[in-house]
């Protein structure tokens, strides 16, 4: 009986020892992960002061007339100077009233209808003000105030809508823009051979368009 009790006690103590060892190892791993996360967070905060970064934006609108048309969707990402993606922002679909969607031109009705954007806008609960707040918060995390330019394909059109509908977002950016279409036109004139072999633009007219510009 005593031998059995002793063996049981030894087994429990051994199990407790293993448990303590396991907890100790787990605690060490958690500590190491926490240290790494803090270092990564500090590195991101330091890198957020990098004024060579680019803020890429792609909008989908109800049309191209800034006086009468509205923003339906906004995608944003930040890259470094070598076009490596630093952070991907939220892809926001902004609610618009039914009368605005009905008033879209035929091209927008067809393409936004096929892509599912029209229905997504109808279902969305995100207001223009909420969308701007989210985007401002995103760019503030990854870029310094007033130092990084807006970038995109024919982005001057997007800029007009952003100036009107999202002035706080634009106030965070540099006044200059980086327009990929300018690079395309110069390449077509200066390097026609290379231009002919350039990949064609995807005609999705949704969020993937933002990444395809980079």
KATA-V27602 format. One record per pair of residues at least 24 apart in sequence whose ideal C-beta (glycine too) atoms are under 10 Angstrom apart, sorted by the first residue. I is the first residue (numbers start at 1). GAP is how many residues later the second one is. If there is no record, write none. Layout:
I/GAP ; I/GAP
//
This chain:
44/42 ; 44/43 ; 44/97 ; 44/98 ; 45/96 ; 45/97 ; 47/33 ; 47/39 ; 47/40 ; 47/95 ; 47/96 ; 48/30 ; 48/38 ; 48/39 ; 48/91 ; 48/92 ; 48/93 ; 48/94 ; 48/95 ; 48/96 ; 49/94 ; 49/95 ; 49/96 ; 49/98 ; 50/28 ; 50/30 ; 50/31 ; 50/36 ; 50/92 ; 50/93 ; 50/94 ; 50/97 ; 50/98 ; 51/30 ; 51/92 ; 51/93 ; 51/94 ; 51/95 ; 51/96 ; 51/97 ; 51/98 ; 51/123 ; 52/27 ; 52/28 ; 52/29 ; 52/30 ; 52/91 ; 52/95 ; 52/96 ; 53/25 ; 53/26 ; 53/27 ; 53/28 ; 53/33 ; 53/34 ; 53/86 ; 53/89 ; 53/90 ; 53/91 ; 53/94 ; 53/95 ; 53/96 ; 53/98 ; 54/24 ; 54/25 ; 54/26 ; 54/27 ; 54/29 ; 54/32 ; 54/89 ; 54/94 ; 54/95 ; 54/96 ; 54/97 ; 54/98 ; 54/119 ; 54/120 ; 54/123 ; 54/124 ; 54/160 ; 55/24 ; 55/34 ; 55/80 ; 55/83 ; 55/84 ; 55/87 ; 55/88 ; 55/93 ; 55/94 ; 55/95 ; 55/96 ; 55/97 ; 55/100 ; 55/114 ; 55/117 ; 55/118 ; 55/119 ; 55/122 ; 55/123 ; 56/27 ; 56/29 ; 56/32 ; 56/33 ; 56/94 ; 56/95 ; 56/96 ; 56/97 ; 56/99 ; 56/122 ; 56/124 ; 56/154 ; 56/155 ; 56/157 ; 56/158 ; 57/32 ; 57/78 ; 57/82 ; 57/93 ; 57/94 ; 57/95 ; 57/98 ; 57/101 ; 57/102 ; 57/104 ; 57/105 ; 57/109 ; 57/112 ; 57/113 ; 57/116 ; 57/120 ; 57/153 ; 57/156 ; 58/33 ; 58/94 ; 58/95 ; 58/97 ; 58/100 ; 58/147 ; 58/148 ; 58/149 ; 58/150 ; 58/151 ; 58/152 ; 58/153 ; 58/154 ; 58/155 ; 59/35 ; 59/93 ; 59/96 ; 59/98 ; 59/99 ; 59/100 ; 59/101 ; 59/102 ; 59/103 ; 59/106 ; 59/107 ; 59/150 ; 59/151 ; 60/33 ; 60/34 ; 60/48 ; 60/51 ; 60/52 ; 60/55 ; 60/57 ; 60/61 ; 60/98 ; 60/145 ; 60/146 ; 60/147 ; 60/149 ; 61/43 ; 61/47 ; 61/51 ; 61/96 ; 61/97 ; 61/99 ; 61/100 ; 61/104 ; 62/34 ; 62/38 ; 62/39 ; 62/41 ; 62/42 ; 62/43 ; 62/46 ; 62/47 ; 62/50 ; 62/56 ; 62/59 ; 63/40 ; 63/41 ; 63/42 ; 63/44 ; 63/45 ; 64/41 ; 64/43 ; 64/44 ; 64/93 ; 64/96 ; 64/97 ; 65/40 ; 65/95 ; 65/96 ; 66/91 ; 66/93 ; 66/94 ; 66/95 ; 66/96 ; 66/97 ; 66/98 ; 66/99 ; 67/93 ; 67/97 ; 68/32 ; 68/35 ; 69/31 ; 69/34 ; 69/35 ; 69/36 ; 69/39 ; 69/92 ; 69/95 ; 70/24 ; 70/26 ; 70/27 ; 70/30 ; 70/31 ; 70/33 ; 70/34 ; 70/51 ; 70/58 ; 70/91 ; 70/94 ; 70/95 ; 71/25 ; 71/50 ; 71/57 ; 71/60 ; 71/61 ; 71/87 ; 71/90 ; 71/91 ; 71/93 ; 71/94 ; 71/95 ; 72/24 ; 72/28 ; 72/29 ; 72/32 ; 72/36 ; 72/40 ; 72/45 ; 72/46 ; 72/48 ; 72/49 ; 72/52 ; 73/39 ; 73/42 ; 73/44 ; 73/47 ; 73/48 ; 73/51 ; 73/58 ; 73/132 ; 73/133 ; 73/134 ; 73/136 ; 73/137 ; 74/52 ; 74/54 ; 74/57 ; 74/58 ; 74/60 ; 74/61 ; 74/84 ; 74/87 ; 74/88 ; 74/91 ; 74/92 ; 74/95 ; 74/133 ; 74/136 ; 75/60 ; 75/77 ; 75/131 ; 75/132 ; 75/133 ; 75/134 ; 75/135 ; 75/136 ; 76/58 ; 76/59 ; 76/62 ; 76/63 ; 76/66 ; 76/74 ; 76/76 ; 76/93 ; 76/131 ; 76/134 ; 77/61 ; 77/65 ; 77/74 ; 77/130 ; 77/133 ; 77/134 ; 77/136 ; 77/137 ; 78/60 ; 78/61 ; 78/63 ; 78/64 ; 78/65 ; 78/70 ; 78/73 ; 79/63 ; 79/69 ; 79/72 ; 79/135 ; 83/68 ; 83/130 ; 83/131 ; 84/130 ; 85/126 ; 85/129 ; 86/56 ; 86/57 ; 87/51 ; 87/52 ; 87/54 ; 87/55 ; 87/56 ; 88/50 ; 88/119 ; 88/122 ; 88/123 ; 89/45 ; 89/46 ; 89/48 ; 89/49 ; 89/50 ; 89/52 ; 89/53 ; 89/121 ; 90/36 ; 90/41 ; 90/44 ; 90/45 ; 90/47 ; 90/48 ; 91/115 ; 91/116 ; 91/117 ; 91/119 ; 92/32 ; 92/34 ; 92/36 ; 92/38 ; 92/39 ; 92/40 ; 92/42 ; 92/43 ; 92/46 ; 92/115 ; 93/24 ; 93/26 ; 93/27 ; 93/28 ; 93/29 ; 93/30 ; 93/31 ; 93/32 ; 93/33 ; 93/38 ; 93/113 ; 93/114 ; 94/26 ; 94/27 ; 94/30 ; 94/31 ; 94/32 ; 94/33 ; 94/34 ; 94/35 ; 94/36 ; 94/37 ; 94/38 ; 94/71 ; 95/25 ; 95/26 ; 95/27 ; 95/28 ; 95/29 ; 95/30 ; 95/31 ; 95/32 ; 95/33 ; 95/35 ; 95/36 ; 96/25 ; 96/26 ; 96/28 ; 96/31 ; 96/32 ; 97/24 ; 97/25 ; 98/24 ; 107/98 ; 108/97 ; 111/92 ; 111/93 ; 111/94 ; 111/95 ; 112/93 ; 112/94 ; 114/90 ; 114/91 ; 115/88 ; 115/89 ; 115/90 ; 115/91 ; 115/92 ; 116/90 ; 117/88 ; 117/89 ; 117/90 ; 120/86 ; 128/37 ; 128/38 ; 129/36 ; 129/37 ; 129/39 ; 131/34 ; 131/35 ; 131/38 ; 132/30 ; 132/33 ; 132/34 ; 132/35 ; 132/36 ; 132/37 ; 132/38 ; 133/33 ; 133/35 ; 133/36 ; 134/35 ; 135/27 ; 135/31 ; 135/33 ; 135/34 ; 135/37 ; 136/30 ; 136/32 ; 136/33 ; 136/34 ; 136/35 ; 136/36 ; 137/32 ; 138/31 ; 138/34 ; 139/30 ; 139/33 ; 139/34 ; 140/29 ; 140/32 ; 143/29 ; 143/30 ; 143/31 ; 144/28 ; 144/30 ; 145/26 ; 145/27 ; 145/28 ; 145/29 ; 146/25 ; 146/26 ; 146/27 ; 146/28 ; 146/29 ; 147/25 ; 147/26 ; 147/27 ; 148/24 ; 148/25 ; 148/26 ; 148/28 ; 148/30 ; 149/24 ; 149/25 ; 149/26 ; 149/27 ; 149/28 ; 149/29 ; 149/30 ; 150/24 ; 150/25 ; 150/26 ; 150/27 ; 150/28 ; 150/29 ; 151/25 ; 151/26 ; 151/27 ; 151/28 ; 151/29 ; 151/62 ; 151/63 ; 152/25 ; 152/26 ; 152/27 ; 152/28 ; 152/29 ; 152/57 ; 152/58 ; 152/61 ; 152/62 ; 153/26 ; 153/27 ; 153/28 ; 153/29 ; 153/30 ; 153/31 ; 153/48 ; 153/56 ; 153/57 ; 153/59 ; 153/60 ; 153/61 ; 154/25 ; 154/26 ; 154/27 ; 154/28 ; 154/30 ; 154/59 ; 155/24 ; 155/25 ; 155/26 ; 155/27 ; 155/58 ; 156/25 ; 156/26 ; 157/24 ; 178/35 ; 179/34 ; 180/32 ; 180/33 ; 180/34 ; 181/32
//
